[in-house]
Amino acid sequence: MTADFNSCVTLDVGIEADFPRFCKDLQDAFAIAVVEDFGSVCEGAIPSDEDIYASFEALNAVVLRILEEGRWVGGAVVSIDAGTQINSLDFFFIQAGEIGRGLGRKAWKALEQHYPDTKVWITHTPYFEKRNIHFYVNVCGFSIVEYFNNYHKDQRHPTDPDLPGDGGMFRFEKRM
């Protein structure tokens, strides 16, 4: 696929009726790297429905659909702290069949424009997700600020036992 730099990407607040499709599309997109690195997805989807729904219901969470020319092509869950202006990108994905067209870059720009008061964005990704690491660092301008693993555990977010590999996670920050 080639990038369509002329297409318009916008954001739309998701509603509860969107949540089942959001979960499936997110899990399908996340499964790509798991299958590439480990051969298959373990029992159950990654992330679990429970983890995704917990993010929908978290304090200050906003569920967003990513639209290209009005067509749903991805999604994001962000946590917005209006007081500190330190915001979190909890989930971000482009649908599996839409990856490689430049939509992630456009969607990230739309997120930055949608939340212009943000001072710092924070996100996480598994150590094996090379595509995500490249995207956050080289495309979006994040910096890796911490690596959680067996020797340095994230006390705020325990390791997901369903995550393949050793559970290592990178924490990224983007200072605006």
N, C-alpha and C positions, 0 to 999 in steps of 0.2 A: 504494500500500500504506500501511497505517497501522501505527503502532508498537503492539505488544502489550506493555504495561508489566507485565503479570502473568505472562508466560512466564518460565521459569527457564533461565538460561544457565550452563553448567558447562564445565569443561575436562577433557580426557582426553588422556593421553600417547599419541601416535601410534606405530604400529609400522611396520616396513618394508613390510608388505603394504598400508598406507595410502598410501605415498609416490606411486605413479602417479596416484591420484585427487587427492591433495593438489596435485600439480603442475598438473594440468589445471584444477582449480577455481581455483587461484591465478592462473594465466595468463588464464583467462576473466574473472575479476574485474578484473585489471589492464588487460585489453584495452579495457574500457569507456571509460576516459579517453583512451587512445591514439586510439581510433576517433572519439570526440567532438572531439578537438583536431586530429587529423591526417588524418581520413577513413578510414584503414585501418591495420592492423598491418603493419609491414614483414615481410620474409621471416623466418620463424621466430617462435616465441612469445617474449613478453616477460613476465617474465624467462625466460632459456633454462633448459632442463632442467638443464644443467650448473651454472648458478648456484644453482638451487634445491637440487640434490643436494649441492653444496658447503656450503650453509648447514646441511643436515641433519647433515653429517659434521664440522662445525667444532668446535673445542674448546669444551666447556661448553654445546653446543647442546641444546635440548630442543624437540622437535616436538610441538605440541599441536593437538588437534582441538577446535573450538568446537562445543558441542552445545546445542541448544534442546530442552528436554523429551526428551533422549536422542537427538535427530535431528541428524546432522552438518550444520552450516550454515556452517562456516568453519574457519580455521586460523591458527596463528601458529608462528613459529620464534623462540625467544628464546635468547640466550646469557647464562648466569648466572655471574657471578663472585662466589663466596661470600666471597672475601677482601676485595675492594674494595667490594662491594655496588653496583657500577656495572654495570648490566645493559643489554643491547641487545635491542631489538625488531627483528629482522632482516627478518621478513616478517609481515604481518598482513592478513587478508582475510575478508570475508563473501562467500559464494557469490553470483554475479551475480543469481540469481533471488530472493535474500533481502535485498538491499540496500534500505534505506529503512524498515526495521521497528524500528529501535532496537537491533538486535542487536550492532552494533559498540560502542556505549556500554556495554551489559551485559557484553560480552566483555572490554572493557578493564578494567572494575571487577573482573571475575573474575580477570584477570591480576594486578592490583594486590593483591588479597586473597591470591592464590596465592603471591606473593613479597613478603611484608610487610617483609622486612629490606632491601629495595631502598632505596638512598639516592638514586640517579639512574637514570632510564631515558633511553636514547639511541635515536633512530631517524632515518631518512632518507626522503625522498620526492622524486620529480622535480618540477621547478619548475612544470610544467604541470598537475600533479595537484591542482586546486583543491579537489576534494572531500576529498582526504586532508589538505591543508593546513588546511582548515576543521575537519576532525575532530580532528586532533592539537592545534591551538591552541585552538579554541573549545569543543570537547566534552571533551577529555581534560586540558587544562591544560598542554600542552607550550609551550615558548618556542622560537622560531627563534633559533639561536645562530650559524649560519654558512650562507653561501651559496657553494657550489662552482660554478665556471664556468670559462670559458676564461682568465680573469684571476686566478683563485684556485682552483688545482687541489687536489683531495684526494689527498695523497700516499699515504695508506693504502688508498684504494679508487679505482683508476683509473677514468676515465669508461667506461661501458659503450658500446661502439661501436654496439650494436644499439638503444640507446635513441633514440627519435625526438627531433627538435629539436636543441638545442645541447648536450645532456648536463648542463644545470644541475641541481643537487640541493640541497635544503635539508637541513640537519642540525638536529634538534630535541633538546631536553633537557627532562626533567621532574624537578625536584628534589622529593623527597618530604619 
